[in-house]
């Protein structure tokens, strides 16, 4: 199929344009993760898990943005480190898409955008996923292999995810986890749990803002400091990321490409985060969405290619939604797996110390649909509107305890 070939080509060229000066450091060996046995890492009680703890990953605040603020905060945009990064990029080649505006209601203002021609491949306006500018990594949005549920969770690491991660371990299930930089700094043992359990880790920006509303400096900082945080704690540097609410265009994609980052979007959305907080979306709405997507696994919708489903680690409600429906998902789909595996991306990190199975290796494994291993070792296991609800800022308010370290 043509689109399948396009996805494979996008994977092959990703990273070809990345040449930025970065300063990622870590003392963590991602192949030998040790997490202390403390109540915050073992309890299933929410309050206990979300109690602040000291860890070896305490940061020098002068070298990092303020958590949950735009990543140019705390003087990062004028720091020597960020200045070297910014100046290492040839900005004359950057697409000239404008910085988008927000409406008075907090949504994206699309009143003056030409959706019909969609010159900037603006996903929020047209769901465009194939860049119109050269030198830009194309989005990944569907597993190319048939009968696959591509499992992804945004907004981690959540401080109260122990029961959820324990459940995934019990089910021998790997997922793609999109981590927010501020959460990684606040809850480092949660991020370590993700890499220890063999999940595919990816970035989800530093402060969960709509990326097309940010300047070039701000977009670069949001991506860079998220990468730096994940590397600092887990020892790996992701090659993939997901923008809040999928808001990106060719300008944002181009900046991400400079950091060897490719966006992973989705083709099915559970809207789990919105249940009970967005008018018209209830728990029943989310359950109905899951049931509809589960039926697609048996009615031939994904007989020739698979999906990538957007779910969230944002709170216990969203994690519970998935666990409630997981047995049905497994019955309806032959393969439930992380995006790296379903895309045959064996090296989803800049480091080669951790590798993933190919799709064929995963489906041939008796222990799990997907697995990771040290490199060289054996595996163990639609229509446009004039405004969009400002979900990222609202979601940020739902994360609960925000510990400023």
N, C-alpha and C positions, 0 to 999 in steps of 0.2 A: 504494500500500500504506500502511496506517495507520502502521506503524513507521517507514517512510521519511519520512512527513510529520512524525512526532515528532522525528526526527533533524534535519530541516531547521529546525523550529521551535526546537529547542534551540540550534542555531547562531545563529539570528536574535536570540534574547534574551540570548545570552551577553554579559556585560559590562554589562548594564543595571543591575546592582546594585553595580557596582564604584565605590567612591568613596573608597578609602583614600588616605592621604597617603604617597606614595612618594618616594624620592630616588635614582632611577636616573640615572647619569651615564656618559658614554663619550666618548672622543675618536676612536672608530673610525667610519669611513664604511663601512657594510655594502655599498655599491655599488662600492667601490674598495678591495678587500682586497689587501694585500701581505704575503706570508709570506717571511721570509728563507730563502735557499738554504743551509741548514746540514745537517749529517748527520742531526740529529734529525727534520728535516722531509722528507728525501729518501731515507734508507736504508730497506731492508727487513729489516735485522738488528734483532732485538728489543732486544738490549742497547744498541745504538747509539741507537735511537729513544727508549729510556727512560732516557737519561742526562739529568740535570737541565740546564736551560739558563736563562740570564738573558734577560729580555724586558722590553719597555716596560710590561708589565702586572704588575709587582711591586706588591704591595698594602701598605698601611699596616696591619700586623697588629692594631693597636688598634681598627680600624674594621670588623673582620670576625670571624666565628666561627672557632674552631679547625677546620682541615680534618679531616673524618671524625669530628667530634664533633657532637652535637646542636646545632643552629644558635643556641640561646640561650647557648652556651658563650662563654668569653672576655668575659663581662659584657655581651653584646649585649642581653640582655633588660632591662637597666637603662640602656642608652645613650639619649641624647637622641633619636637618629634612630628607634630602634625604639619608644621610648615614644610619640613623636608618631604613628607608624604605628598602634600598638595603640589609642591613645586616639581616633583618627579613625574607628574602627569602632564601630557601635552594637551592642554585645554582647548587649543585651537581646533582640535578634532572633535570636540564634544558637540552633540546635537544641540540645536538652539531652541528647543521647546521651552516655553515660558514657565516660570514658577506659578503654580496654580493658586487660586484664592479660595477662601472659605466663605460661605454665605453667613448671614446674621444668625441663622439657625445652627451653624457649625458644620454644614455639609459642603461638599465640593461644588463650586460654581462652574457650571458647564454652559452657561447661557451664550457665550461667544465662541464656543468651540465648534469646528466643522466636523461633526460626527460622521457625516456621509463619506468624506474623503479620509478622515482620521489620519492626518499627516504625521502625528507623533506616536501612533500605535499606543494610544492611551487606554489601558485595560479598563479603567473605571468607566469610561465612556462607551467603549465598543467591545470589550472583552478580547481585544487584539492581543495575540501572543507571539506573532512572528514579526520581528523588528523590520522597520522600513528604512533604517539607516544601516550603513556598513560598519563592520567592526563591533557589533553588539551581539552578546549571547542571547539566543532565543529562549523563551520560557519553556519549561517542561510542564505539562499539564494533564497527561494521561499515561498510564502504563501501557506500553505498546503490545505487551503479551496478552493473550486472550484469557478471559475468565479470572481476572485479577481484581481484588479489592486493594488498592494502594492506600495504606493506613498512615495517616499523618495527624499530628497534634500540635497546635500552636500554643504560645504564651507560657511555656515552661521556663525553668523548672519551678513548678508550684510547690510551695513549702509543705502542702498537705497531700502529697501524691504517693505516700508510702503504700497505701492499700492498692492503689491503681497499679503501681509498678510491680508490687508483689503479685498481683493478678496476672499481669503480662508475663512474668517469669514463670508462674505456675502453668500458663498456657503455652509456654515456649514460643511466645510471640514477640517479634521485633517490629518496631515502627520507626517512622521518620519523625523526629522531635525538633520543632522549631523553637529555639531558646532566645529569650529576650536578654540582652546584655545586662541590664539592671538586675534582672532576676538571678543571673549567674553570679554576679558579685554579691548579692544579698544572701543567696542560698547555694553556696558552692558544693556542699555535699549532695544536694539534689542533682546538680549537673554531673558530678562524678558518678552518681548512680546510673545516669543515662548511658555514659560511655562504658561503665562496668558491665551493664546488662546487655551490651551489644547493639544498642539502638543506633540508628543513623542520625547523627546530630547535624543541625543546620541553624543558621542565624535567623532572627526575627526582629532585627533592629535594636537600638539601644533603648529607645523610649516609646516605641509603638505609635509614632506619628504617621500621618498620611504623607508618604514620601514625595509626591509631586508638588506638595505645598512648601517644600524646603528648598533652600538655595543649594548650589553645588557644594559649597563647603559643608553645609549641614547634612546633606545626603552622604557625602564621603565620611564624615565623622560618625554618623549613625551606623554605617556599615563597618567602618574600621574598628571602632572601639568595641563593637559586639564581637568581631573576630578576635580581637585582642583578649577580651574577657574569657571567651570560650577556650582559647589556647592557654591562657594563664592558668585556668583551673583544670582543664581536662587533658591538656597536652596535645590536642589535635586542632587543626585549623580547617573549618568547613569550606567546601567549594560551592555550597548551595545556601540559598536564603529564601525567605518569603516576606513580601511587604505586607504591612497591616492592611486588611481588607483588599489585598491584591492591587493596591494603588501604585502603579508604576507606568512609565512611558519610556520612550527611547532615550531620553536624557538620563533618567534614573538607571535604566539598564546599562547604558554606556559607562556610567560611573562605577556600577557594580562590576562590570567586566574588567575594569582596571585593577580590581582586587581579586581577579580570578573567581568571580562569583556568578552563578547562574540561578535565576529565579525558578522556583517550583510553585506553580499555581495549583489549580484543581479543576475538575469538571463536575463534581458533586459537592454541595454545601449542606451540612446538617442544620446550620443556624442554631446550634446548641447553646452558644453563649448568650443568645438573645431571649431565651425562654423566660417569661415572667418579667422582663425588663424593657422589652420593645413592644409597643402596641401591636396587637394582632398575632404575636408569637407566644405560644404557651408550651408547656411541657408536651401536650398532646401533638402540637405542631411538629416538634422535634421528633417525637416517636413516630409520627406519620411519615416524616422524611426518611428516617431510618428504614421503616418498613417498605417504602417505595423503592429505595435503593437496593434493599435486600431482594425484592422481587425481580429487579433487573438482572440479578445473578442467575435466574432460572428461566427468564422469558426470552433469552437470546440477545438482549441489548448489548452485552459485552462478550458475545461469542467470538468476535474477531480481534478485539482489543479490550484493555481493562480500564479502570477508573483510577482517579486519585481523589480521595474523600477528605474534605476539610472538617476536622473535629478539633476540640480544644482541651487543653489541660488546665484551663483557667481557674476552675473551682471544682468542688466535689460533685456538683450537679452535672457538669459536662462530662466528667470522668465516669460517673454512674450511668449516664445515658449509654455510653459505649459498652460498658461491661454488661448492661442488661441485654443488649442486642448482639453481643459478640457470638454467642452460640448459634444464632440464626445466620449471622454473616458467614461463619465457617461452613454451615450446611449448604448455603446457597452458592458460594464461590469455591472453586477448586483451590485457589491460592489467595492467601491473605498475607501481605508482606510489605516491608518498607520500600520506599521509592528507589533507593540505590539498587536494591536487588532486582526489582521489576524492570529497571532501566538498564541492567547489566553494567552498572557503574561500580567496578571492583575497587576503585580508589577514589572515594568521595571526599578525601581530605588531602590537604597539601602535603602532609607527611605520608610516607608509605609504610609506616609501622603497623597500621591497621588496615586490613583489606576485607572486602565483602565478597560473598559468593555471586556467581552469575545466576541468572534465572534458572538455567538448566541444572546447575549444581544444587540450587535450593530445592527445586521440585523433586530432585532425585534423592534428597536427604530424608532419612527416616525420623530425624530428631526434631526438625523444625522447618518451616517454610523458608527461613532465611538465617544467615549466620555470619559471624565475623571471625577473623583469625589474625594473629600476628602475621605480617608479610612474610611469605615464604613458608609458613606453617600450614597445618591442616585445619580445616574448619571444624569447630565443635558444634557445633550446632548450626446582551440583548439590546434591548432598546435603550436609547439614551434618555436621561432625565436631566433636569436643570440643577438638581442638588441631590446629594447622597448623605444619609444620616452619618454623623461623625462618630462611627463606631470605635476607632482607636482611642480617642480621648475618653469615651465612656468606659471601654474595656479596662483602661488603666485604673479607673476608680474601683474596679471590681477585684483587684488582686489581693485585697486584704492588707496584711501588715507589710509596710514598706520600711525596711530597716536601712537607715542611712549610715554607711560605714566610712 
